[in-house]
Structure formats: structure tokens, C-alpha cells
Amino acid sequence: MSKPVKESLLEREQFELKSKSGGGLLSYEVWRYVEKGKTVVTRYNLAYVNHAIYRGDNGRGLGFDNAHGHHHRHYMGEIEAIEFVSYEATQERFQQEWLEIINQTRGKKP
């Protein structure tokens, strides 16, 4: 019988964005385990919260997570399944999309 994997919190951070930068809050929560010296992400929740842009879903205008057993994206109240390549790729997509939202709300092109 194999030993159960010990999962631990890798990152839990929140960043408040100044209003001149678009405002809102960025939230990152990532869980992982280490196997043979390699980090394996098991759970993640990435969110951009800004009540001035979106009031539903507690202000979460954009989010990516793998809760409920599948990888998915939240965007202004809509939820869609996403193809998961890696946590790093998902994190990069999240970064690009929240910047795009801010640029659009400030009248700039991304």
C-alpha cells in the first residue's frame, strides 16, 4: 500500500490594485505536493475581484480554479470548462486576461 501524498499550501497571496491601475484585488491560492523533488500542483484558485466592474459572484470578474473535480474559468458570471495544460499556463492566461480587463475598462487596447 502506497503512502498517502502530503499536500501543502504553496502560495496564498492577495494584492490590492490601486485605482489608477484599474483597482480591485488579485487573489492566488495554490496547493501542491512534492514527488521525487518535483512540485505537483493539486489545487488552485486564481481570482480578479473588482466590484466596480462586476457585482455578481462576490465581485469575481475573472477566475480560474479546479474545484469540483474539473478545471474551469469564471468570467463575469459565466463558467466554462477549460483545457488544462499546466498550472503555469493557466496562471499566464489569468495574468493576460485580468490585464486585458483592466485595459478595456480604462479605454486602452491590451
Order of alpha helices (4+ residues) and beta strands (2+ residues): beta-beta-beta-beta-beta-beta-alpha
